[in-house]
Amino acid sequence: MAAAAGAASPADKERYRGSGFICIYPAYLNNKKTIAEGRRIPIDKAVENPTSTEIQDVCAAVGFNVLLEKNKMYPREWNRDVQYRGRVRIQLKQDDGNPCLPQFPTRKSVMLYAAETIPKLKTRTQKMGGSDQSLQQGEGGKKGKGKKKK
């Protein structure tokens, strides 16, 4: 799996074109996007600005065969920033048509799982923890200023 996620040879990439593979772009899971802009799951289940690397991480962790294509872009994405680049190819079905992982029979089930799991990633929880602390410090400072005015 790790070899597939890194720099894949052209022969490996050709293998990922089979009918059992699906593409997931970060826009599919982004709660900042509308349906017209490419979101494919309900907004209450979507994630704020997911990256292709995060999608790859959660899918590889659950046991999918994954390939990250960093320089691919979602056609409806107008912003060319590196943050919005990337496409993840996931082997959803085996050659005989059976799902690779029985708990994920459809592409939508994979997208919903990724959107549910990305906020729990360490990179996300650390950022959240840092912002919570700064908010608490800010509130404490405001209370202190209020007391001084009295």
Salt bridges, closest charged atoms under 4 A:
GLU14 OE2 - ARG17 NH1 3.80
GLU48 OE2 - LYS32 NZ 3.93
GLU54 OE1 - ARG124 NH2 2.83
GLU69 OE1 - ARG87 NE 2.62
GLU69 OE1 - ARG89 NE 3.39
GLU77 OE1 - LYS33 NZ 2.83
